[in-house]
Amino acid sequence: MAALLRAVLKFRGPAAQGRLLHRQWYCSGQENPKSWVGNRSPASEEKPPGTETEKFQMIYRFKAIRIFGFFSRLKVTQTALTVVLLPPCFYWYSQGLLTLNSVCLASGIAGFALAMLAWMSYFFRRLVGILYVNESGTMLRVAHLNFWGWRQDTYCPVADVMPLTDTKDKPQDVLMCIQQYSQKQTFYLTLRYGRIVDKERFTQVFGAVHTHK
């Protein structure tokens, strides 16, 4: 996963990170995800009871999440096209227009594409793009990708979030895990390539993390 993160960031370069898919993750001065600029609004779970009227403050941001969203959607499209071509290949084989080796090759490519989609989706859906905390400091909102490569928000009680200082991960690692005490769901954030926007609120949630950039 860390190798994939390095490869994507190195391939696109820092200039492209600020340009690609700007609409999906750019907020026009507000924190309500329904007001985000773009043709496709981000998928967002309903706020937990008691936080409907609260504003959420950004504490962490990983700008290159737009790049990963693009690759995720590209991979879904490529896999779909590969799988859709399989039935015609079998038909052409039955008509004697294709050899058995060609059909086996097409089937192998489709199987590999599905396996890669499952692996990449597992990682991309857990990579954190933005972190928010409500004004009372009791709820963490995690902006990440869904299976289709579009933004999705997940809410976690701050009291249930394990401090990064209690994990075995180190700030200089490419990826660090965000874990919850009551659930097995895990998210990944990168302090090496991401940026802590509000250090005070970030520390209140995850503990004092010393980064070296």
C-alpha positions as CSV (number, residue, x, y, z in Angstrom):
1,M,0.0,0.0,0.0
2,A,2.8,2.4,0.9
3,A,4.6,1.5,-2.4
4,L,1.4,2.3,-4.3
5,L,1.1,5.7,-2.5
6,R,4.6,6.6,-3.4
7,A,4.2,5.5,-7.0
8,V,1.1,7.5,-7.6
9,L,2.5,10.7,-6.0
10,K,5.8,10.4,-7.9
11,F,4.0,9.6,-11.2
12,R,1.7,12.6,-11.1
13,G,4.0,15.2,-9.5
14,P,3.0,18.0,-7.0
15,A,1.7,20.3,-9.7
16,A,-0.8,17.8,-11.0
17,Q,-2.0,17.1,-7.4
18,G,-3.5,20.6,-7.2
19,R,-5.2,20.5,-10.6
20,L,-6.8,17.1,-11.1
21,L,-10.5,16.6,-10.1
22,H,-10.5,19.9,-8.2
23,R,-14.3,20.0,-8.2
24,Q,-14.9,16.8,-6.2
25,W,-13.0,17.9,-3.1
26,Y,-13.0,21.7,-3.3
27,C,-15.3,23.4,-0.8
28,S,-16.5,26.9,-1.5
29,G,-15.8,28.3,1.9
30,Q,-18.3,26.1,3.8
31,E,-18.0,22.8,5.7
32,N,-21.4,21.3,4.7
33,P,-20.6,18.5,2.1
34,K,-23.9,19.2,0.3
35,S,-22.5,22.6,-0.8
36,W,-19.3,21.3,-2.3
37,V,-18.6,22.6,-5.8
38,G,-18.8,20.0,-8.7
39,N,-21.1,18.2,-11.0
40,R,-21.4,15.2,-8.7
41,S,-22.1,15.8,-5.0
42,P,-20.1,13.6,-2.6
43,A,-21.9,10.7,-0.9
44,S,-22.2,11.4,2.8
45,E,-23.7,9.5,5.7
46,E,-26.2,11.3,7.9
47,K,-24.8,13.1,10.9
48,P,-25.2,11.4,14.2
49,P,-27.9,12.7,16.5
50,G,-26.9,15.9,18.3
51,T,-24.5,17.1,15.6
52,E,-26.9,18.1,12.8
53,T,-26.5,21.8,13.5
54,E,-22.8,21.8,14.5
55,K,-20.1,23.0,12.1
56,F,-17.1,20.8,11.5
57,Q,-13.6,22.2,11.4
58,M,-10.9,20.8,9.1
59,I,-7.9,19.4,11.0
60,Y,-6.1,17.4,8.3
61,R,-5.9,17.4,4.5
62,F,-4.4,15.1,1.9
63,K,-4.7,17.0,-1.4
64,A,-3.6,14.0,-3.6
65,I,-6.7,12.1,-2.6
66,R,-8.2,13.5,-5.9
67,I,-5.5,11.6,-7.8
68,F,-6.5,8.4,-6.1
69,G,-10.1,9.0,-6.8
70,F,-9.3,9.5,-10.5
71,F,-7.3,6.2,-10.6
72,S,-10.1,4.4,-8.7
73,R,-12.7,5.4,-11.3
74,L,-10.3,4.7,-14.1
75,K,-9.7,1.2,-12.7
76,V,-13.5,0.5,-12.3
77,T,-14.1,1.6,-15.9
78,Q,-11.2,-0.5,-17.3
79,T,-12.3,-3.6,-15.4
80,A,-15.9,-3.2,-16.5
81,L,-14.8,-3.0,-20.2
82,T,-12.6,-6.0,-19.8
83,V,-15.3,-8.1,-18.3
84,V,-17.9,-7.0,-20.8
85,L,-15.7,-8.2,-23.7
86,L,-15.6,-11.8,-22.4
87,P,-19.0,-12.9,-23.7
88,P,-18.2,-11.7,-27.3
89,C,-14.9,-13.6,-27.0
90,F,-16.7,-16.8,-26.1
91,Y,-19.2,-16.3,-28.9
92,W,-16.4,-15.7,-31.5
93,Y,-14.6,-18.8,-30.2
94,S,-17.8,-20.8,-30.8
95,Q,-17.9,-19.5,-34.3
96,G,-14.3,-20.4,-34.9
97,L,-13.1,-16.8,-35.1
98,L,-10.9,-17.0,-32.1
99,T,-8.5,-19.7,-30.8
100,L,-8.7,-21.3,-27.4
101,N,-5.4,-19.6,-26.4
102,S,-7.0,-16.2,-27.2
103,V,-10.0,-16.9,-25.1
104,C,-7.9,-18.1,-22.2
105,L,-5.8,-14.9,-22.5
106,A,-8.9,-12.7,-22.4
107,S,-10.2,-14.6,-19.4
108,G,-6.9,-14.3,-17.6
109,I,-6.8,-10.6,-18.2
110,A,-10.3,-10.2,-16.9
111,G,-9.5,-12.2,-13.8
112,F,-6.4,-10.2,-13.1
113,A,-8.3,-6.9,-13.6
114,L,-10.9,-8.0,-11.1
115,A,-8.3,-9.0,-8.6
116,M,-6.5,-5.7,-9.0
117,L,-9.7,-3.8,-8.6
118,A,-10.5,-5.6,-5.4
119,W,-7.1,-4.9,-4.0
120,M,-6.9,-1.2,-5.0
121,S,-10.5,-0.6,-3.9
122,Y,-9.6,-2.0,-0.4
123,F,-6.8,0.5,-0.1
124,F,-8.4,3.5,-1.8
125,R,-11.6,3.2,0.3
126,R,-9.6,3.5,3.5
127,L,-7.2,6.3,2.5
128,V,-8.2,9.5,4.3
129,G,-8.6,12.7,2.2
130,I,-9.8,15.1,4.9
131,L,-10.4,14.9,8.6
132,Y,-12.9,17.2,10.4
133,V,-13.9,17.6,14.1
134,N,-17.1,19.2,15.3
135,E,-17.1,22.3,17.5
136,S,-17.6,20.3,20.7
137,G,-14.8,18.0,19.8
138,T,-16.8,14.8,20.2
139,M,-17.2,13.7,16.6
140,L,-14.7,13.0,13.9
141,R,-15.7,13.1,10.3
142,V,-13.5,11.1,7.9
143,A,-13.7,12.1,4.2
144,H,-12.5,9.1,2.1
145,L,-13.4,7.4,-1.2
146,N,-16.1,4.9,-1.9
147,F,-15.9,1.9,-4.2
148,W,-16.6,4.1,-7.3
149,G,-13.9,6.6,-6.5
150,W,-16.2,9.4,-5.2
151,R,-16.1,11.0,-1.8
152,Q,-17.8,9.5,1.1
153,D,-18.0,10.7,4.7
154,T,-17.9,8.5,7.8
155,Y,-18.5,9.7,11.3
156,C,-16.6,8.3,14.3
157,P,-17.0,9.3,18.0
158,V,-13.8,10.8,19.1
159,A,-13.9,8.8,22.4
160,D,-13.8,5.7,20.3
161,V,-10.8,6.7,18.2
162,M,-7.5,5.2,19.3
163,P,-4.8,7.9,19.6
164,L,-2.0,7.5,17.1
165,T,0.4,7.6,20.0
166,D,-1.1,4.3,21.2
167,T,-0.4,2.5,18.0
168,K,2.8,0.9,16.7
169,D,2.9,3.3,13.7
170,K,5.4,6.1,13.6
171,P,4.8,9.7,12.2
172,Q,7.7,9.2,9.7
173,D,6.0,6.1,8.2
174,V,4.3,6.6,4.9
175,L,0.9,5.4,6.3
176,M,-0.5,5.4,9.8
177,C,-3.7,3.6,10.9
178,I,-6.8,5.3,12.4
179,Q,-8.4,2.6,14.5
180,Q,-11.5,2.5,16.7
181,Y,-11.9,0.6,19.9
182,S,-15.3,-0.8,19.2
183,Q,-15.0,-1.5,15.5
184,K,-12.6,-3.3,13.1
185,Q,-12.9,-0.6,10.5
186,T,-9.5,1.0,9.8
187,F,-8.5,4.1,7.8
188,Y,-5.0,5.2,6.6
189,L,-3.6,8.7,6.7
190,T,-0.2,9.9,5.7
191,L,1.5,12.6,7.7
192,R,4.5,12.6,5.3
193,Y,2.5,13.7,2.3
194,G,-0.6,15.1,4.1
195,R,-0.9,18.3,6.2
196,I,-2.2,18.9,9.6
197,V,-4.3,22.1,9.3
198,D,-5.3,22.5,12.9
199,K,-2.6,21.1,15.2
200,E,-4.5,21.8,18.4
201,R,-7.6,20.0,17.5
202,F,-5.7,17.2,15.8
203,T,-3.8,16.7,19.0
204,Q,-7.0,16.5,21.0
205,V,-8.2,13.6,18.9
206,F,-5.0,11.7,18.1
207,G,-2.5,12.8,20.7
208,A,0.7,14.7,20.3
209,V,2.3,13.6,17.1
210,H,5.6,15.1,16.1
211,T,6.1,15.2,12.4
212,H,9.4,16.0,10.7
213,K,9.1,17.5,7.2
